[in-house]
């Protein structure tokens, strides 16, 4: 944990302010206690360096999944939490659902045969999107949602797609780590942009 501290309460307004200064909350998988994180280095997915594998391009082109925005935020965040160990506690869910009602947290969803097949959720402020988690119930559904998010951000002039930590899965799409100081410079630039990603 970099710059972490713990708290027993999670105020949605506090969560928003934390994003604005480069921090975010996660719950301990065992105790549920909330800790605040500010990783150094920080992982981002450069919008101008997004790598689209051939298999993903084929899925998007054939429209195997229908992409929807903000139609099932609660289902998406709960599906992201359905794993053996999760930092997405009931308190986290409650806070992000409040941010969703306030128009700050959003879901990007992949549907097939009118059923939710995968998706992601995160927080959008200015020209920045802070990706929180993603899930798939069918092959590559979450990456279709990610691809749609990147296209939307590119179209609307957004500047920063924060993914917090690099995973092997995200690295194949071009994810990189940058020093915290560089991240904070990018964050300030992105927050100053009026880029409405949704609706």
C-alpha positions in Angstrom: 0.0 0.0 0.0 1.4 3.4 -0.9 0.1 6.3 1.2 -2.6 4.1 2.7 -4.7 4.9 5.7 -7.7 3.3 7.2 -11.3 4.5 7.9 -14.5 2.9 9.2 -16.7 5.2 7.1 -16.9 5.8 3.4 -18.6 9.1 2.4 -19.2 9.3 -1.4 -18.0 12.9 -1.3 -14.8 11.8 0.3 -14.3 9.2 -2.4 -14.7 11.8 -5.1 -12.2 14.1 -3.5 -9.8 11.3 -3.1 -9.8 10.6 -6.8 -9.1 14.3 -7.4 -5.8 14.0 -5.4 -4.8 10.6 -6.8 -6.1 8.2 -4.2 -8.9 5.6 -4.0 -10.5 3.3 -1.5 -10.3 -0.5 -1.2 -11.7 -2.8 1.5 -9.7 -5.5 3.2 -11.0 -8.9 1.8 -11.0 -10.4 5.3 -12.1 -7.6 7.6 -13.9 -5.2 5.3 -11.9 -2.3 6.7 -11.5 0.5 4.2 -7.9 1.6 3.3 -6.9 4.5 1.0 -4.3 3.8 -1.7 -2.1 6.0 -3.8 0.2 3.6 -5.7 3.6 4.7 -6.9 4.1 3.8 -9.7 0.5 4.2 -11.0 -1.0 2.2 -13.9 -2.7 3.9 -16.8 -4.0 2.8 -20.1 -2.8 5.4 -22.7 -5.7 6.3 -24.9 -3.3 6.8 -27.9 -1.6 3.5 -27.3 -4.6 1.2 -26.8 -3.8 -2.1 -28.4 -6.7 -4.0 -29.9 -6.0 -7.7 -30.4 -7.3 -9.2 -33.6 -9.8 -11.4 -31.8 -11.3 -8.3 -30.1 -11.6 -6.4 -33.3 -13.5 -9.3 -34.8 -15.9 -9.4 -31.8 -16.6 -5.7 -32.1 -17.0 -5.8 -35.9 -19.4 -8.8 -35.7 -21.3 -7.1 -32.9 -21.4 -10.3 -30.8 -22.2 -8.1 -27.8 -24.4 -5.1 -27.5 -22.8 -2.3 -25.5 -25.0 -0.4 -23.1 -24.1 2.4 -20.7 -25.4 2.8 -17.1 -28.4 0.4 -17.5 -27.3 -2.1 -14.8 -24.7 -0.4 -12.6 -25.7 -2.3 -9.5 -25.5 -5.6 -11.3 -22.1 -4.8 -12.7 -20.5 -3.8 -9.4 -22.0 -6.8 -7.6 -20.8 -9.1 -10.4 -17.3 -7.6 -10.1 -17.5 -8.5 -6.3 -18.4 -12.1 -6.9 -15.0 -13.7 -6.5 -13.2 -15.7 -3.8 -11.5 -12.7 -2.3 -12.8 -9.2 -3.1 -12.0 -5.6 -2.0 -15.5 -4.6 -3.2 -17.3 -4.7 0.2 -20.9 -3.8 0.9 -19.7 -0.4 2.1 -17.8 0.1 -1.2 -20.9 -0.9 -3.2 -23.1 1.5 -1.2 -20.7 4.4 -1.8 -20.3 3.8 -5.5 -24.0 3.4 -6.0 -24.4 6.8 -4.4 -21.8 8.2 -6.8 -23.7 6.6 -9.7 -26.9 8.3 -8.6 -25.0 11.6 -8.5 -23.8 11.0 -12.1 -20.1 10.4 -11.1 -19.8 6.6 -11.3 -20.7 4.7 -14.5 -21.0 1.2 -15.9 -20.1 0.1 -19.4 -21.9 -3.2 -20.1 -21.7 -6.0 -22.7 -25.1 -7.7 -23.3 -25.8 -10.9 -25.3 -29.3 -12.2 -26.0 -30.6 -9.5 -23.6 -28.5 -10.9 -20.7 -25.6 -9.1 -19.0 -22.4 -10.9 -20.2 -19.8 -8.6 -18.8 -18.7 -5.1 -18.1 -16.8 -2.6 -16.1 -17.4 0.3 -13.7 -15.5 3.4 -12.6 -15.7 7.1 -11.8 -15.7 9.9 -14.4 -14.4 13.4 -13.5 -13.6 15.9 -16.1 -11.5 14.3 -18.8 -10.5 11.3 -16.5 -12.0 7.9 -16.0 -10.9 5.9 -13.0 -11.5 2.3 -13.8 -12.4 0.2 -10.8 -13.1 -3.4 -11.8 -14.4 -5.5 -14.7 -16.0 -8.9 -15.1 -16.9 -11.4 -17.8 -19.5 -14.2 -17.7 -18.9 -14.9 -21.4 -15.6 -14.8 -23.3 -14.1 -11.3 -23.8 -17.3 -9.5 -22.8 -15.5 -7.2 -20.4 -12.8 -6.3 -23.0 -15.6 -5.3 -25.5 -16.8 -2.9 -22.8 -13.3 -1.6 -22.3 -12.9 -1.1 -26.0 -16.1 0.9 -26.1 -15.0 3.0 -23.2 -11.7 3.8 -24.9 -13.5 4.8 -28.1 -15.9 7.0 -26.2 -13.0 8.7 -24.3 -11.1 9.3 -27.6 -14.2 10.8 -29.3 -15.0 13.2 -26.4 -11.5 14.5 -25.8 -10.8 12.7 -22.5 -7.2 12.4 -21.5 -6.7 9.9 -18.7 -7.8 6.3 -18.2 -6.5 5.3 -14.8 -6.4 1.5 -14.0 -4.6 1.7 -10.7 -2.5 -1.5 -11.0 -1.2 -3.3 -14.0 -2.3 -6.9 -14.6 -1.1 -9.3 -17.3 -4.6 -9.0 -18.9 -4.5 -5.2 -19.2 -0.8 -5.1 -20.2 -1.8 -6.8 -23.5 -3.9 -3.7 -24.3 -1.1 -1.3 -23.7 -1.2 -0.7 -20.0 1.9 1.0 -18.5 3.1 2.2 -15.1 4.3 5.8 -14.6 5.7 7.5 -11.5 3.2 9.1 -9.2 4.5 12.6 -9.9 3.9 12.1 -13.6 0.5 10.6 -12.9 -0.5 13.7 -10.8 0.5 16.0 -13.7 -1.7 14.0 -16.1 -4.5 14.0 -13.5 -4.5 17.8 -13.1 -4.6 18.2 -16.9 -7.5 15.7 -17.2 -9.5 17.2 -14.4 -9.4 20.6 -16.1 -11.1 19.3 -19.2 -14.8 19.4 -19.6 -15.3 16.0 -21.3 -18.8 14.6 -20.8 -18.4 10.8 -21.3 -22.0 9.9 -20.5 -24.7 9.8 -21.6 
